[in-house]
Amino acid sequence: MFFERYDCSVLLPALSQCRLRCLLSAAASTSLSLICSPKIPSFFLYFFLKKDSKLPPPSLPPLKTRSPAAHPSDLSLSLSLSLSLSALPNHPSIRDHTRGSPPRDSLHGAAGKNLPSPAQRGSLSLRRGTVPFPCIYPLFSSSCCSCFFGGMAAGLLLKVVGFCVWALFWLGGTATVSTTALAGGDAVVVDARSAVAATDDDFICTTLDWWPPDKCDYGTCSWGLASLLNLNLSNKILLNAVKAFSPLKLRLGGSLQDMLIYDTGDSGQPCTPFVKNTSAMFGFSQGCLPLHRWDELNAFFQKSGAKIIFGLNALNGRVPMPDGSLGGPWNYTNAASFIRYTVNKGYDIHGWELGNELSGSGVGARIDADQYAADVINLEHIIDSTYQGNPSKPLVLAPGGFFDAAWFNELVSKTKPGQMDVITHHIYNLGPGVDDHLIEKILNPSYLDGEASTFSNLQGILKSAGTSTVAWVGEAGGAYNSGHHLVTDAFVFSFWYLDQLGMSSKYDTKSYCRQTLVGGNYGLLNTTTFEPNPDYYSALLWHRLMGTTVLSTTFNGTNMIRAYAHCAKKSQGITLLLINLSGNNTNRIYVTSEGAQTQSARKEGRRFSHIPGLGEAAELTREEYHLTPKDGNLQSQQVLLNGNVLATDANGDIPKLEPMQVEGTKPITVGPYSIVFAHIPSFYAPACR
């Protein structure tokens, strides 16, 4: 008997074009016709063969395709087949193949002359109980089977093809077929087997600061009425902007927090606002938070659903040391009184953070790690005693400063195992806001990569210490001294911001606090009008689309594309973030996977009983959100979502963020200077289960 085995994964890659009609004609009396489409309401197999023991091995003509637009009615797949599965598993070739003999990437003889090469294969996901449009593709390219063509074995051929269907579902669960990118496109490879990190569900955090209106940098006063002491809490846009996150973490603090007292009556000092004083640290005198303002703020937080992290003054009681640092134990009397007032009023605080930028060499002042650890432990004791009997205890956070490996390592080692819940660090890696080269830095992938070492080193410290402490970015404005107008508050800054979110999450950062929600030149909202800047919408899309499970993601093309993937948030599949730093190139990107199926699933050896759900429709579309600057201007403060300007309405409501539906087989098109979130519900990732 003449019998040859072929790997049909090279036979039908053209089926990865949506609603493609293909015709495969074998020699003489043997033929197989396929009609494929994105949704398969039913799956029937019929074969029409004439048994003729003298037929030679078939040779195949070129694939014939028709454009999707020309055939909108191709909504079903039919494979006409007449076969019996009863004897199939007993055939020696099938037994050999199911034992794992590898398929071959070539066709013998004339059969392979007109077929696409293995490099042209695409990627897809297949769910059990559904049959997506390239249904033939996994039948022939999954590792369970190869297809066979033979002359004398024509009848057996049909049983083998049928067995492919049987074996595909016999594997159980969900199968993902991963291959290289189609010709003419690059590929993002997502390792679907396991998570590399996890974030908090409310990963997005932003800040509110204490700077008064006369805080000026480089001759520009950019804070206006954005201070916690004078912010207009009745503004509708402000309220709606916070509510849209449900919830949004808000970190209250900044440079002046270590010069702030609380009007609880125990300080023995009058409650006065910050006043300009060029001889004082940061150019301002000591300020005070009146309790009535604290009440107003908490009413707003309650109404908006915000989760509050409050930064406490860590400099009370300090004395100058010979080495230039500040020493002596923290005088926590005023802070403890303020915490008690907050608890007695029933205000919900997510966390209390000690100090601002006092770590390492410090900014304005510094404290040794040994003393700081003792102070953190005192804060933890205050919280334990004050919240005793309370159903929820706030987090203890510190130090809210710039990363210094030795200093941070000592703090972690002296506060473990559980006296500090979160270690926070700040990021201003772009330099001063006055720098004229900020945009060049933002668009330089090598420059962006530089911050990875900070995340990696901090992650290493926490792992080696064996502590339960987790890492947050407690404040990040990119460019210090209030940022740079039309850069850090414009579209171009979303490249830096979203890349930071993606990069930090890969290193197990649980939350990322952006400086600021409003205030300075780096606010998510305009300081005067509260109208959202582009980064606000970038943050909101991340919050709604990117889940907590972080997946390893690599891109095989230009380094001007930044790629990050998470399990989708409250949905199936994954969400992919693509950032194009190039203003010249449009990239067409295919998504492929590693870890198509877990080893445990392969080893279960489940028995086939029936093919479930073959009549169910398969979900083969994805949702895409394309962000671009208005008029193509990187320094625009207006952003387009899928070509439409995003802006609040007359009532101050945040606009709906509507995706565009795209056929899942098409590559993701990432235009010049653009950002794409792509939710791919059909992507099978074991890590997301």
Disulfide bonds with the S-S distance in Angstrom:
Cys8-Cys147 1.39
Cys205-Cys513 2.12
Cys216-Cys221 1.78
Cys271-Cys288 1.99
Cys567-Cys688 1.90
